[in-house]
């Protein structure tokens, strides 16, 4: 699902001592100073008469799913996905009785509801450890403004805070975030590839890194092998080749030297003998090759022209 952030001006009525009610543009009789994490549950409970839909939320393999009562109309106006799921038509489930949301944990789902109900005036209230899961949740249910809000919170400025943004950029299309992540990864490639967090990344995030790096191909290959060997220790039964399937598609073997292939590629037994032959021929003839799952590009990596590119941090 493609997500394009639009910068919209946000308006806050700082003069009013009251906050908005769920599903309504009217104000309620609770003063603004009660709008805290602790009072949010009380606020929602006080408008229980608006709840006309019950959703089961949570993966049963991770814990007991929770029944969350919601205002159906609020979900419909914020999410095209819920407009389909909870539609009145023959394929919809307006009461939510037969709907089980297994791909989101209840506490994350409640933060998305908090936004939908108009009770998230300050995105900084979102706990740091939940922001990554929340933006993924917003993407799944196509809540575009929430993606934009959380995306700005995740905007990285240095290596120490780039990894959450990196993971999100590998699965969600947020141009501003992707530009910032790419810049940091390219500028600090050595630190990124040797960071403890690199070994913990999933294959999509590692694929993102391999695609944008401009380092020597051997350096990238060695880092990828190190990552796969670490992943093999926590994913029993998976071969290095299986773990490397996605990022391997971007390793430009044909730009390596024969010595690199002999000393660093062949001993790992990741490429088959037939694939090694294809790589050798490509290096010898300086000609692209076509092998499923491998990159046949013979062009040496180079830093892209970023003239005029806006920095978002």
ChimeraX commands (.cxc) that place a marker at each C-alpha (Angstrom):
marker #1 position 0.00,0.00,0.00 radius 0.5
marker #1 position 1.55,3.27,-1.09 radius 0.5
marker #1 position 1.50,6.09,1.44 radius 0.5
marker #1 position 2.21,9.65,0.31 radius 0.5
marker #1 position 2.60,12.23,3.02 radius 0.5
marker #1 position 1.06,15.62,2.46 radius 0.5
marker #1 position 2.14,18.46,4.67 radius 0.5
marker #1 position -1.03,19.95,6.09 radius 0.5
marker #1 position -1.26,22.81,8.49 radius 0.5
marker #1 position -2.49,21.69,11.88 radius 0.5
marker #1 position -4.83,23.85,13.86 radius 0.5
marker #1 position -5.12,23.77,17.65 radius 0.5
marker #1 position -7.69,25.75,19.58 radius 0.5
marker #1 position -5.49,26.65,22.50 radius 0.5
marker #1 position -7.97,29.14,23.91 radius 0.5
marker #1 position -10.65,26.57,24.65 radius 0.5
marker #1 position -10.42,24.71,27.97 radius 0.5
marker #1 position -12.35,21.81,26.50 radius 0.5
marker #1 position -11.42,18.93,24.23 radius 0.5
marker #1 position -13.25,17.26,21.40 radius 0.5
marker #1 position -15.54,14.32,21.92 radius 0.5
marker #1 position -15.16,11.10,19.97 radius 0.5
marker #1 position -17.03,11.09,16.67 radius 0.5
marker #1 position -18.12,14.68,17.07 radius 0.5
marker #1 position -16.92,18.19,16.40 radius 0.5
marker #1 position -18.70,19.42,19.53 radius 0.5
marker #1 position -16.90,19.92,22.83 radius 0.5
marker #1 position -17.54,17.81,25.89 radius 0.5
marker #1 position -17.73,18.81,29.52 radius 0.5
marker #1 position -14.30,17.50,30.46 radius 0.5
marker #1 position -11.61,20.19,30.88 radius 0.5
marker #1 position -8.48,20.01,28.72 radius 0.5
marker #1 position -6.21,19.31,31.69 radius 0.5
marker #1 position -7.89,15.89,32.01 radius 0.5
marker #1 position -6.74,14.90,28.55 radius 0.5
marker #1 position -3.99,12.56,29.72 radius 0.5
marker #1 position -3.12,8.94,29.08 radius 0.5
marker #1 position -4.84,7.98,32.34 radius 0.5
marker #1 position -8.05,9.91,31.56 radius 0.5
marker #1 position -8.38,8.74,27.96 radius 0.5
marker #1 position -10.03,5.47,29.01 radius 0.5
marker #1 position -12.50,7.35,31.19 radius 0.5
marker #1 position -13.26,9.72,28.34 radius 0.5
marker #1 position -14.08,6.88,25.95 radius 0.5
marker #1 position -16.14,5.08,28.59 radius 0.5
marker #1 position -18.19,8.21,29.18 radius 0.5
marker #1 position -19.33,8.03,25.54 radius 0.5
marker #1 position -20.10,4.32,25.54 radius 0.5
marker #1 position -23.57,5.05,24.15 radius 0.5
marker #1 position -21.87,5.85,20.83 radius 0.5
marker #1 position -20.30,2.38,20.63 radius 0.5
marker #1 position -22.25,0.40,18.07 radius 0.5
marker #1 position -19.56,-2.05,16.95 radius 0.5
marker #1 position -17.40,-4.59,18.77 radius 0.5
marker #1 position -14.09,-5.78,17.33 radius 0.5
marker #1 position -11.92,-8.64,18.50 radius 0.5
marker #1 position -8.34,-7.39,18.39 radius 0.5
marker #1 position -5.09,-9.29,18.94 radius 0.5
marker #1 position -3.21,-12.37,17.82 radius 0.5
marker #1 position -4.34,-15.38,19.87 radius 0.5
marker #1 position -0.84,-16.82,19.53 radius 0.5
marker #1 position 0.58,-13.84,21.41 radius 0.5
marker #1 position -2.05,-13.53,24.11 radius 0.5
marker #1 position -5.75,-13.26,24.78 radius 0.5
marker #1 position -7.49,-11.11,22.12 radius 0.5
marker #1 position -9.46,-8.19,23.48 radius 0.5
marker #1 position -13.00,-7.13,22.59 radius 0.5
marker #1 position -12.88,-3.40,21.87 radius 0.5
marker #1 position -16.11,-1.48,21.46 radius 0.5
marker #1 position -15.91,1.35,18.96 radius 0.5
marker #1 position -17.98,3.96,17.20 radius 0.5
marker #1 position -18.33,2.47,13.74 radius 0.5
marker #1 position -18.90,5.81,12.01 radius 0.5
marker #1 position -15.59,7.17,13.33 radius 0.5
marker #1 position -13.69,4.23,11.87 radius 0.5
marker #1 position -15.51,4.59,8.55 radius 0.5
marker #1 position -14.62,8.23,8.05 radius 0.5
marker #1 position -10.95,7.70,8.90 radius 0.5
marker #1 position -10.15,4.44,7.13 radius 0.5
marker #1 position -10.98,3.10,3.66 radius 0.5
marker #1 position -10.11,-0.38,4.95 radius 0.5
marker #1 position -12.72,-0.20,7.68 radius 0.5
marker #1 position -15.23,1.16,5.18 radius 0.5
marker #1 position -14.89,-2.16,3.40 radius 0.5
marker #1 position -14.70,-4.36,6.47 radius 0.5
marker #1 position -17.64,-2.79,8.30 radius 0.5
marker #1 position -19.80,-2.01,5.29 radius 0.5
marker #1 position -23.57,-2.54,5.45 radius 0.5
marker #1 position -23.44,-4.58,2.25 radius 0.5
marker #1 position -23.56,-8.36,1.97 radius 0.5
marker #1 position -19.77,-8.68,2.27 radius 0.5
marker #1 position -19.43,-6.29,5.20 radius 0.5
marker #1 position -19.73,-6.82,8.94 radius 0.5
marker #1 position -21.29,-3.61,10.35 radius 0.5
marker #1 position -21.56,-4.96,13.89 radius 0.5
marker #1 position -18.00,-6.30,13.91 radius 0.5
marker #1 position -19.32,-9.55,15.32 radius 0.5
marker #1 position -17.42,-11.67,12.80 radius 0.5
marker #1 position -14.36,-9.42,12.49 radius 0.5
marker #1 position -11.12,-10.47,14.16 radius 0.5
marker #1 position -8.17,-8.12,13.75 radius 0.5
marker #1 position -5.18,-10.41,14.29 radius 0.5
marker #1 position -2.39,-8.29,12.82 radius 0.5
marker #1 position -2.46,-5.54,15.47 radius 0.5
marker #1 position -2.06,-5.75,19.22 radius 0.5
marker #1 position -4.86,-4.20,21.32 radius 0.5
marker #1 position -2.72,-1.48,22.91 radius 0.5
marker #1 position -1.54,-0.30,19.47 radius 0.5
marker #1 position -5.08,-0.40,18.09 radius 0.5
marker #1 position -6.23,1.80,20.98 radius 0.5
marker #1 position -3.64,4.42,20.10 radius 0.5
marker #1 position -5.02,4.51,16.57 radius 0.5
marker #1 position -8.52,4.91,18.03 radius 0.5
marker #1 position -7.25,7.71,20.20 radius 0.5
marker #1 position -6.21,9.56,17.06 radius 0.5
marker #1 position -9.51,8.80,15.30 radius 0.5
marker #1 position -11.49,10.11,18.26 radius 0.5
marker #1 position -9.62,13.39,18.14 radius 0.5
marker #1 position -7.78,12.83,21.41 radius 0.5
marker #1 position -4.21,12.94,20.10 radius 0.5
marker #1 position -3.49,16.65,19.87 radius 0.5
marker #1 position 0.17,16.10,20.71 radius 0.5
marker #1 position 1.79,13.14,18.88 radius 0.5
marker #1 position 4.67,13.33,21.35 radius 0.5
marker #1 position 2.32,11.58,23.79 radius 0.5
marker #1 position 2.85,8.37,21.81 radius 0.5
marker #1 position 5.43,6.26,23.69 radius 0.5
marker #1 position 8.72,5.82,21.83 radius 0.5
marker #1 position 8.46,2.04,21.88 radius 0.5
marker #1 position 5.02,2.11,20.23 radius 0.5
marker #1 position 5.59,4.57,17.38 radius 0.5
marker #1 position 6.99,2.04,14.95 radius 0.5
marker #1 position 4.11,-0.41,15.48 radius 0.5
marker #1 position 1.58,2.42,15.32 radius 0.5
marker #1 position 2.71,3.69,11.93 radius 0.5
marker #1 position 2.60,0.12,10.57 radius 0.5
marker #1 position -0.93,-0.20,11.96 radius 0.5
marker #1 position -1.96,3.11,10.37 radius 0.5
marker #1 position -0.55,1.91,7.06 radius 0.5
marker #1 position -2.46,-1.38,7.21 radius 0.5
marker #1 position -5.74,0.45,7.72 radius 0.5
marker #1 position -4.85,3.39,5.46 radius 0.5
marker #1 position -5.11,6.17,8.02 radius 0.5
marker #1 position -3.00,8.63,6.06 radius 0.5
marker #1 position -2.89,11.62,8.46 radius 0.5
marker #1 position -1.73,9.38,11.31 radius 0.5
marker #1 position 1.02,7.99,9.09 radius 0.5
marker #1 position 2.18,11.56,8.47 radius 0.5
marker #1 position 2.11,12.46,12.17 radius 0.5
marker #1 position 4.06,9.41,13.33 radius 0.5
marker #1 position 6.39,9.63,10.32 radius 0.5
marker #1 position 7.50,13.07,11.47 radius 0.5
marker #1 position 8.18,11.68,14.93 radius 0.5
marker #1 position 10.37,8.94,13.45 radius 0.5
marker #1 position 12.40,11.31,11.26 radius 0.5
marker #1 position 16.05,10.33,11.95 radius 0.5
marker #1 position 18.94,12.71,12.50 radius 0.5
marker #1 position 21.80,10.30,13.14 radius 0.5
marker #1 position 22.75,6.62,13.27 radius 0.5
marker #1 position 21.50,6.17,16.83 radius 0.5
marker #1 position 17.88,6.87,15.86 radius 0.5
marker #1 position 17.80,5.73,12.24 radius 0.5
marker #1 position 16.86,2.07,12.71 radius 0.5
marker #1 position 13.13,2.51,13.55 radius 0.5
marker #1 position 12.79,4.80,10.53 radius 0.5
marker #1 position 14.76,2.31,8.43 radius 0.5
marker #1 position 12.42,-0.55,9.30 radius 0.5
marker #1 position 9.40,1.58,8.45 radius 0.5
marker #1 position 10.88,2.82,5.17 radius 0.5
marker #1 position 11.42,-0.76,4.05 radius 0.5
marker #1 position 7.69,-1.56,4.19 radius 0.5
marker #1 position 5.88,1.80,3.91 radius 0.5
marker #1 position 6.31,4.41,1.21 radius 0.5
marker #1 position 7.02,7.69,3.02 radius 0.5
marker #1 position 9.24,9.73,0.68 radius 0.5
marker #1 position 10.51,12.23,3.26 radius 0.5
marker #1 position 11.45,9.45,5.67 radius 0.5
marker #1 position 13.11,7.41,2.93 radius 0.5
marker #1 position 15.25,10.34,1.82 radius 0.5
marker #1 position 16.46,10.99,5.37 radius 0.5
marker #1 position 17.19,7.31,6.01 radius 0.5
marker #1 position 19.04,6.90,2.71 radius 0.5
marker #1 position 21.21,9.94,3.41 radius 0.5
marker #1 position 22.21,8.69,6.86 radius 0.5
marker #1 position 22.85,5.13,5.65 radius 0.5
marker #1 position 25.06,6.28,2.79 radius 0.5
marker #1 position 26.96,8.81,4.88 radius 0.5
marker #1 position 27.54,6.42,7.79 radius 0.5
marker #1 position 27.72,3.06,6.04 radius 0.5
marker #1 position 30.59,1.64,8.11 radius 0.5
marker #1 position 28.84,2.49,11.38 radius 0.5
marker #1 position 25.51,1.13,10.10 radius 0.5
marker #1 position 26.94,-2.19,8.92 radius 0.5
marker #1 position 28.83,-2.72,12.17 radius 0.5
marker #1 position 26.05,-1.58,14.48 radius 0.5
marker #1 position 24.51,-4.18,16.81 radius 0.5
marker #1 position 21.05,-3.24,15.52 radius 0.5
marker #1 position 22.03,-4.19,11.96 radius 0.5
marker #1 position 22.16,-7.87,12.86 radius 0.5
marker #1 position 18.64,-7.66,14.32 radius 0.5
marker #1 position 17.02,-6.17,11.20 radius 0.5
marker #1 position 14.59,-8.20,9.11 radius 0.5
marker #1 position 15.34,-9.09,5.51 radius 0.5
marker #1 position 13.30,-6.21,4.09 radius 0.5
marker #1 position 15.26,-3.62,6.07 radius 0.5
marker #1 position 18.57,-5.24,5.09 radius 0.5
marker #1 position 17.44,-5.27,1.46 radius 0.5
marker #1 position 16.77,-1.52,1.72 radius 0.5
marker #1 position 20.32,-0.96,2.99 radius 0.5
marker #1 position 21.92,-3.14,0.31 radius 0.5
marker #1 position 20.02,-1.28,-2.42 radius 0.5
marker #1 position 21.09,2.22,-1.36 radius 0.5
marker #1 position 24.68,1.63,-0.21 radius 0.5
marker #1 position 27.47,2.98,-2.39 radius 0.5
marker #1 position 30.32,1.07,-0.75 radius 0.5
marker #1 position 32.66,-1.50,-2.24 radius 0.5
marker #1 position 30.66,-4.61,-3.18 radius 0.5
marker #1 position 32.88,-6.91,-1.12 radius 0.5
marker #1 position 32.22,-4.84,2.01 radius 0.5
marker #1 position 28.47,-5.12,1.46 radius 0.5
marker #1 position 28.71,-8.86,0.76 radius 0.5
marker #1 position 30.68,-9.54,3.93 radius 0.5
marker #1 position 28.22,-7.55,6.02 radius 0.5
marker #1 position 25.29,-9.42,4.45 radius 0.5
marker #1 position 26.89,-12.80,5.18 radius 0.5
marker #1 position 27.52,-11.76,8.79 radius 0.5
marker #1 position 23.86,-10.74,9.12 radius 0.5
marker #1 position 22.63,-14.02,7.61 radius 0.5
marker #1 position 24.88,-16.09,9.88 radius 0.5
marker #1 position 23.46,-14.28,12.90 radius 0.5
marker #1 position 19.90,-14.78,11.68 radius 0.5
marker #1 position 20.60,-18.49,11.20 radius 0.5
marker #1 position 21.28,-18.80,14.92 radius 0.5
marker #1 position 17.80,-17.53,15.76 radius 0.5
marker #1 position 15.97,-19.09,12.79 radius 0.5
marker #1 position 16.77,-22.82,12.93 radius 0.5
marker #1 position 16.23,-24.80,9.75 radius 0.5
marker #1 position 16.83,-21.89,7.37 radius 0.5
marker #1 position 19.86,-21.91,5.08 radius 0.5
marker #1 position 21.95,-18.81,4.51 radius 0.5
marker #1 position 20.66,-18.65,0.94 radius 0.5
marker #1 position 17.05,-18.70,2.12 radius 0.5
marker #1 position 17.69,-15.96,4.67 radius 0.5
marker #1 position 19.47,-13.82,2.07 radius 0.5
marker #1 position 16.89,-14.23,-0.70 radius 0.5
marker #1 position 15.70,-10.61,-0.81 radius 0.5
marker #1 position 18.96,-8.66,-0.26 radius 0.5
marker #1 position 20.93,-11.10,-2.42 radius 0.5
marker #1 position 19.04,-9.78,-5.45 radius 0.5
marker #1 position 21.01,-6.53,-5.15 radius 0.5
marker #1 position 24.57,-7.79,-4.69 radius 0.5
marker #1 position 26.54,-6.92,-7.82 radius 0.5
marker #1 position 28.84,-9.93,-7.99 radius 0.5
marker #1 position 29.99,-9.01,-11.50 radius 0.5
marker #1 position 31.69,-5.87,-10.12 radius 0.5
marker #1 position 33.89,-7.91,-7.76 radius 0.5
marker #1 position 37.40,-9.12,-8.52 radius 0.5
marker #1 position 38.21,-12.77,-9.19 radius 0.5
marker #1 position 40.11,-12.80,-5.90 radius 0.5
marker #1 position 37.01,-11.64,-4.03 radius 0.5
marker #1 position 34.94,-14.45,-5.50 radius 0.5
marker #1 position 37.55,-17.09,-4.66 radius 0.5
marker #1 position 38.29,-15.92,-1.13 radius 0.5
marker #1 position 34.96,-14.53,0.09 radius 0.5
marker #1 position 32.09,-15.89,-2.02 radius 0.5
marker #1 position 32.85,-19.51,-2.93 radius 0.5
marker #1 position 33.81,-20.64,0.62 radius 0.5
marker #1 position 30.37,-19.63,1.94 radius 0.5
marker #1 position 28.60,-22.14,-0.36 radius 0.5
marker #1 position 25.73,-19.72,-0.87 radius 0.5
marker #1 position 25.96,-19.62,-4.67 radius 0.5
marker #1 position 25.74,-22.82,-6.67 radius 0.5
marker #1 position 28.64,-23.92,-8.92 radius 0.5
marker #1 position 26.56,-22.97,-11.97 radius 0.5
marker #1 position 25.98,-19.50,-10.57 radius 0.5
marker #1 position 29.67,-19.08,-9.83 radius 0.5
marker #1 position 30.42,-19.90,-13.47 radius 0.5
marker #1 position 27.95,-17.25,-14.63 radius 0.5
marker #1 position 29.57,-14.69,-12.32 radius 0.5
marker #1 position 33.07,-15.55,-13.57 radius 0.5
marker #1 position 31.99,-15.17,-17.19 radius 0.5
marker #1 position 30.35,-11.83,-16.43 radius 0.5
marker #1 position 33.53,-10.54,-14.78 radius 0.5
marker #1 position 35.72,-11.83,-17.60 radius 0.5
marker #1 position 33.59,-10.45,-20.43 radius 0.5
marker #1 position 32.31,-7.41,-18.53 radius 0.5
marker #1 position 28.85,-8.44,-19.61 radius 0.5
marker #1 position 25.59,-8.68,-17.69 radius 0.5
marker #1 position 24.16,-12.09,-16.90 radius 0.5
marker #1 position 20.68,-13.41,-16.10 radius 0.5
marker #1 position 20.31,-15.83,-13.19 radius 0.5
marker #1 position 17.08,-15.98,-11.17 radius 0.5
marker #1 position 17.58,-14.47,-7.72 radius 0.5
marker #1 position 20.89,-12.76,-8.53 radius 0.5
marker #1 position 21.82,-9.30,-9.73 radius 0.5
marker #1 position 23.49,-9.23,-13.14 radius 0.5
marker #1 position 24.35,-5.53,-13.04 radius 0.5
marker #1 position 27.96,-4.82,-14.00 radius 0.5
marker #1 position 27.90,-1.11,-13.12 radius 0.5
marker #1 position 29.95,-0.15,-10.07 radius 0.5
marker #1 position 27.90,1.54,-7.38 radius 0.5
marker #1 position 28.08,5.32,-7.33 radius 0.5
marker #1 position 26.54,7.96,-5.15 radius 0.5
marker #1 position 23.35,9.37,-6.75 radius 0.5
marker #1 position 23.13,13.02,-7.67 radius 0.5
marker #1 position 21.31,14.64,-4.74 radius 0.5
marker #1 position 21.62,18.20,-6.00 radius 0.5
marker #1 position 18.56,20.11,-4.92 radius 0.5
marker #1 position 17.32,17.30,-2.68 radius 0.5
marker #1 position 15.58,18.57,0.42 radius 0.5
marker #1 position 16.85,17.42,3.79 radius 0.5
marker #1 position 14.09,16.69,6.26 radius 0.5
marker #1 position 16.03,16.81,9.49 radius 0.5
marker link #1:1,2 radius 0.2
marker link #1:2,3 radius 0.2
marker link #1:3,4 radius 0.2
marker link #1:4,5 radius 0.2
marker link #1:5,6 radius 0.2
marker link #1:6,7 radius 0.2
marker link #1:7,8 radius 0.2
marker link #1:8,9 radius 0.2
marker link #1:9,10 radius 0.2
marker link #1:10,11 radius 0.2
marker link #1:11,12 radius 0.2
marker link #1:12,13 radius 0.2
marker link #1:13,14 radius 0.2
marker link #1:14,15 radius 0.2
marker link #1:15,16 radius 0.2
marker link #1:16,17 radius 0.2
marker link #1:17,18 radius 0.2
marker link #1:18,19 radius 0.2
marker link #1:19,20 radius 0.2
marker link #1:20,21 radius 0.2
marker link #1:21,22 radius 0.2
marker link #1:22,23 radius 0.2
marker link #1:23,24 radius 0.2
marker link #1:24,25 radius 0.2
marker link #1:25,26 radius 0.2
marker link #1:26,27 radius 0.2
marker link #1:27,28 radius 0.2
marker link #1:28,29 radius 0.2
marker link #1:29,30 radius 0.2
marker link #1:30,31 radius 0.2
marker link #1:31,32 radius 0.2
marker link #1:32,33 radius 0.2
marker link #1:33,34 radius 0.2
marker link #1:34,35 radius 0.2
marker link #1:35,36 radius 0.2
marker link #1:36,37 radius 0.2
marker link #1:37,38 radius 0.2
marker link #1:38,39 radius 0.2
marker link #1:39,40 radius 0.2
marker link #1:40,41 radius 0.2
marker link #1:41,42 radius 0.2
marker link #1:42,43 radius 0.2
marker link #1:43,44 radius 0.2
marker link #1:44,45 radius 0.2
marker link #1:45,46 radius 0.2
marker link #1:46,47 radius 0.2
marker link #1:47,48 radius 0.2
marker link #1:48,49 radius 0.2
marker link #1:49,50 radius 0.2
marker link #1:50,51 radius 0.2
marker link #1:51,52 radius 0.2
marker link #1:52,53 radius 0.2
marker link #1:53,54 radius 0.2
marker link #1:54,55 radius 0.2
marker link #1:55,56 radius 0.2
marker link #1:56,57 radius 0.2
marker link #1:57,58 radius 0.2
marker link #1:58,59 radius 0.2
marker link #1:59,60 radius 0.2
marker link #1:60,61 radius 0.2
marker link #1:61,62 radius 0.2
marker link #1:62,63 radius 0.2
marker link #1:63,64 radius 0.2
marker link #1:64,65 radius 0.2
marker link #1:65,66 radius 0.2
marker link #1:66,67 radius 0.2
marker link #1:67,68 radius 0.2
marker link #1:68,69 radius 0.2
marker link #1:69,70 radius 0.2
marker link #1:70,71 radius 0.2
marker link #1:71,72 radius 0.2
marker link #1:72,73 radius 0.2
marker link #1:73,74 radius 0.2
marker link #1:74,75 radius 0.2
marker link #1:75,76 radius 0.2
marker link #1:76,77 radius 0.2
marker link #1:77,78 radius 0.2
marker link #1:78,79 radius 0.2
marker link #1:79,80 radius 0.2
marker link #1:80,81 radius 0.2
marker link #1:81,82 radius 0.2
marker link #1:82,83 radius 0.2
marker link #1:83,84 radius 0.2
marker link #1:84,85 radius 0.2
marker link #1:85,86 radius 0.2
marker link #1:86,87 radius 0.2
marker link #1:87,88 radius 0.2
marker link #1:88,89 radius 0.2
marker link #1:89,90 radius 0.2
marker link #1:90,91 radius 0.2
marker link #1:91,92 radius 0.2
marker link #1:92,93 radius 0.2
marker link #1:93,94 radius 0.2
marker link #1:94,95 radius 0.2
marker link #1:95,96 radius 0.2
marker link #1:96,97 radius 0.2
marker link #1:97,98 radius 0.2
marker link #1:98,99 radius 0.2
marker link #1:99,100 radius 0.2
marker link #1:100,101 radius 0.2
marker link #1:101,102 radius 0.2
marker link #1:102,103 radius 0.2
marker link #1:103,104 radius 0.2
marker link #1:104,105 radius 0.2
marker link #1:105,106 radius 0.2
marker link #1:106,107 radius 0.2
marker link #1:107,108 radius 0.2
marker link #1:108,109 radius 0.2
marker link #1:109,110 radius 0.2
marker link #1:110,111 radius 0.2
marker link #1:111,112 radius 0.2
marker link #1:112,113 radius 0.2
marker link #1:113,114 radius 0.2
marker link #1:114,115 radius 0.2
marker link #1:115,116 radius 0.2
marker link #1:116,117 radius 0.2
marker link #1:117,118 radius 0.2
marker link #1:118,119 radius 0.2
marker link #1:119,120 radius 0.2
marker link #1:120,121 radius 0.2
marker link #1:121,122 radius 0.2
marker link #1:122,123 radius 0.2
marker link #1:123,124 radius 0.2
marker link #1:124,125 radius 0.2
marker link #1:125,126 radius 0.2
marker link #1:126,127 radius 0.2
marker link #1:127,128 radius 0.2
marker link #1:128,129 radius 0.2
marker link #1:129,130 radius 0.2
marker link #1:130,131 radius 0.2
marker link #1:131,132 radius 0.2
marker link #1:132,133 radius 0.2
marker link #1:133,134 radius 0.2
marker link #1:134,135 radius 0.2
marker link #1:135,136 radius 0.2
marker link #1:136,137 radius 0.2
marker link #1:137,138 radius 0.2
marker link #1:138,139 radius 0.2
marker link #1:139,140 radius 0.2
marker link #1:140,141 radius 0.2
marker link #1:141,142 radius 0.2
marker link #1:142,143 radius 0.2
marker link #1:143,144 radius 0.2
marker link #1:144,145 radius 0.2
marker link #1:145,146 radius 0.2
marker link #1:146,147 radius 0.2
marker link #1:147,148 radius 0.2
marker link #1:148,149 radius 0.2
marker link #1:149,150 radius 0.2
marker link #1:150,151 radius 0.2
marker link #1:151,152 radius 0.2
marker link #1:152,153 radius 0.2
marker link #1:153,154 radius 0.2
marker link #1:154,155 radius 0.2
marker link #1:155,156 radius 0.2
marker link #1:156,157 radius 0.2
marker link #1:157,158 radius 0.2
marker link #1:158,159 radius 0.2
marker link #1:159,160 radius 0.2
marker link #1:160,161 radius 0.2
marker link #1:161,162 radius 0.2
marker link #1:162,163 radius 0.2
marker link #1:163,164 radius 0.2
marker link #1:164,165 radius 0.2
marker link #1:165,166 radius 0.2
marker link #1:166,167 radius 0.2
marker link #1:167,168 radius 0.2
marker link #1:168,169 radius 0.2
marker link #1:169,170 radius 0.2
marker link #1:170,171 radius 0.2
marker link #1:171,172 radius 0.2
marker link #1:172,173 radius 0.2
marker link #1:173,174 radius 0.2
marker link #1:174,175 radius 0.2
marker link #1:175,176 radius 0.2
marker link #1:176,177 radius 0.2
marker link #1:177,178 radius 0.2
marker link #1:178,179 radius 0.2
marker link #1:179,180 radius 0.2
marker link #1:180,181 radius 0.2
marker link #1:181,182 radius 0.2
marker link #1:182,183 radius 0.2
marker link #1:183,184 radius 0.2
marker link #1:184,185 radius 0.2
marker link #1:185,186 radius 0.2
marker link #1:186,187 radius 0.2
marker link #1:187,188 radius 0.2
marker link #1:188,189 radius 0.2
marker link #1:189,190 radius 0.2
marker link #1:190,191 radius 0.2
marker link #1:191,192 radius 0.2
marker link #1:192,193 radius 0.2
marker link #1:193,194 radius 0.2
marker link #1:194,195 radius 0.2
marker link #1:195,196 radius 0.2
marker link #1:196,197 radius 0.2
marker link #1:197,198 radius 0.2
marker link #1:198,199 radius 0.2
marker link #1:199,200 radius 0.2
marker link #1:200,201 radius 0.2
marker link #1:201,202 radius 0.2
marker link #1:202,203 radius 0.2
marker link #1:203,204 radius 0.2
marker link #1:204,205 radius 0.2
marker link #1:205,206 radius 0.2
marker link #1:206,207 radius 0.2
marker link #1:207,208 radius 0.2
marker link #1:208,209 radius 0.2
marker link #1:209,210 radius 0.2
marker link #1:210,211 radius 0.2
marker link #1:211,212 radius 0.2
marker link #1:212,213 radius 0.2
marker link #1:213,214 radius 0.2
marker link #1:214,215 radius 0.2
marker link #1:215,216 radius 0.2
marker link #1:216,217 radius 0.2
marker link #1:217,218 radius 0.2
marker link #1:218,219 radius 0.2
marker link #1:219,220 radius 0.2
marker link #1:220,221 radius 0.2
marker link #1:221,222 radius 0.2
marker link #1:222,223 radius 0.2
marker link #1:223,224 radius 0.2
marker link #1:224,225 radius 0.2
marker link #1:225,226 radius 0.2
marker link #1:226,227 radius 0.2
marker link #1:227,228 radius 0.2
marker link #1:228,229 radius 0.2
marker link #1:229,230 radius 0.2
marker link #1:230,231 radius 0.2
marker link #1:231,232 radius 0.2
marker link #1:232,233 radius 0.2
marker link #1:233,234 radius 0.2
marker link #1:234,235 radius 0.2
marker link #1:235,236 radius 0.2
marker link #1:236,237 radius 0.2
marker link #1:237,238 radius 0.2
marker link #1:238,239 radius 0.2
marker link #1:239,240 radius 0.2
marker link #1:240,241 radius 0.2
marker link #1:241,242 radius 0.2
marker link #1:242,243 radius 0.2
marker link #1:243,244 radius 0.2
marker link #1:244,245 radius 0.2
marker link #1:245,246 radius 0.2
marker link #1:246,247 radius 0.2
marker link #1:247,248 radius 0.2
marker link #1:248,249 radius 0.2
marker link #1:249,250 radius 0.2
marker link #1:250,251 radius 0.2
marker link #1:251,252 radius 0.2
marker link #1:252,253 radius 0.2
marker link #1:253,254 radius 0.2
marker link #1:254,255 radius 0.2
marker link #1:255,256 radius 0.2
marker link #1:256,257 radius 0.2
marker link #1:257,258 radius 0.2
marker link #1:258,259 radius 0.2
marker link #1:259,260 radius 0.2
marker link #1:260,261 radius 0.2
marker link #1:261,262 radius 0.2
marker link #1:262,263 radius 0.2
marker link #1:263,264 radius 0.2
marker link #1:264,265 radius 0.2
marker link #1:265,266 radius 0.2
marker link #1:266,267 radius 0.2
marker link #1:267,268 radius 0.2
marker link #1:268,269 radius 0.2
marker link #1:269,270 radius 0.2
marker link #1:270,271 radius 0.2
marker link #1:271,272 radius 0.2
marker link #1:272,273 radius 0.2
marker link #1:273,274 radius 0.2
marker link #1:274,275 radius 0.2
marker link #1:275,276 radius 0.2
marker link #1:276,277 radius 0.2
marker link #1:277,278 radius 0.2
marker link #1:278,279 radius 0.2
marker link #1:279,280 radius 0.2
marker link #1:280,281 radius 0.2
marker link #1:281,282 radius 0.2
marker link #1:282,283 radius 0.2
marker link #1:283,284 radius 0.2
marker link #1:284,285 radius 0.2
marker link #1:285,286 radius 0.2
marker link #1:286,287 radius 0.2
marker link #1:287,288 radius 0.2
marker link #1:288,289 radius 0.2
marker link #1:289,290 radius 0.2
marker link #1:290,291 radius 0.2
marker link #1:291,292 radius 0.2
marker link #1:292,293 radius 0.2
marker link #1:293,294 radius 0.2
marker link #1:294,295 radius 0.2
marker link #1:295,296 radius 0.2
marker link #1:296,297 radius 0.2
marker link #1:297,298 radius 0.2
marker link #1:298,299 radius 0.2
marker link #1:299,300 radius 0.2
marker link #1:300,301 radius 0.2
marker link #1:301,302 radius 0.2
marker link #1:302,303 radius 0.2
marker link #1:303,304 radius 0.2
marker link #1:304,305 radius 0.2
marker link #1:305,306 radius 0.2
marker link #1:306,307 radius 0.2
marker link #1:307,308 radius 0.2
marker link #1:308,309 radius 0.2
marker link #1:309,310 radius 0.2
marker link #1:310,311 radius 0.2
marker link #1:311,312 radius 0.2
marker link #1:312,313 radius 0.2
view
